[in-house]
Every structure is written in structure tokens, then in C-alpha cells.
Amino acid sequence: METLLLVLLEVIAGVTDYAAMGAGIGAGIAVIGAGIGIGQIGGNAMSAIARQPSSAGDIRANMIVAAALVEGVAFFAIVINLLIIL
């Protein structure tokens, strides 16, 4: 475990400052975007359930699928930013 950490630290030390800064900013934007998207999904789903409580199960299922897709995009963006660093 220590050797892996040392190798990662050596690789990160060789990266230019601009690439690391850009990857950090990119990861931050991805997380902020995912948070906003999931918040919109949850808020709209709650208002839809309040308007029509009989279809709460269908709305909840669709909300979970949409939130999972938004999180998948955020994770993809974070992985791409990590690949920039490494």
C-alpha cells in the first residue's frame, strides 16, 4: 500500500501546475453540476407527487433512474479529471 501511495505521489509531483489546477476545477464543476441536477430532479419529483399522490411509485422510480444517470455523468467527469492528473 505504501509503495502505491509513493508511486502516485511521484506521478502527481511531475504533473504541471496547470493540469492539476484544471483537473481540480473540472472535478469541482462536475460535482456542483451533479448536485444541482439531482436537486432539480428531487424537487420536481416531490411537486409531482404532491399534485398526483396516486402515481408516487412511478414518479419515485423514474426519479431514482434519472438521479443515477446524473451521478454516472458526474463520476465519468471525475474519472476523466483524475486521468488528466495521472
N, C-alpha and C positions, 0 to 999 in steps of 0.2 A: 504494500500500500504506500509506503514511504517513497519507493522508487517511482511509482506512478506519479505521485504528487511532485516529486523533484523534476521529473521529465516535463510535466505540464508547466511548472514554474519556469523552466528554462525556455520552453517554447514561447510562453507569453512574454518573457523578457526580451525576446528577439523581435517581437511584433512592433511595428511603428506605432507611435502615439496616436496618429490619426485613425488607423484601423481600429484600435481598441476603443477610441472615443466614439467612432461611428457605430461600432457594434453595440456599445452601451446605450447610445441614443436610440438605435434601432430596436433593441430589446425593450427599452422603456416605452417607446411609441407602440410597439406590438401589445404590450401588457395593458397600456391605457386604452387602446382601441378595443381590446377584448372586454375590458371592464365596462366600457360604455355600451358595447353591443349587447352583452349579457344583461346589463341593467335595463336597456330598452326592451329586450325580449321579455324579461320578467315583469316589467311594468305594464306592458301591453297585454300580456297574458293574464295578469291579475284583473285588469279592467275588463277584458273579455269574459273572464269567469264571473265577474260581478254582474255583467249585463245578461249572461246566459248561464246560470249555475248548472243546468241540466247537462251541458256538454263539457263539464270541468275535466273529465278524464281525457277526452280527446285533445283539449287545449293543452293540458299538462304534458301529455305525451309529445305533442308537436313542439312544445317549449323546450323540453329536455333534448330532443333531437337537434333543434336549432342552436341551443347553447353548446352542445357537444361539437357541432360544426365550427362555431366561432372559436371555441377553445382549441380545436385542432389547427385552425389557421394561425392562432397565436403561438402555439407550440412549434409549428413549422417555421414561423418567423424567428423565434428564439434560437432554434437549431441552426438556421442559416447564419444568424449573427455569431453563434459560437464557432461555426466553421470559418468565418472570417477571421476570428481571433486565432484559432488553432491552424 
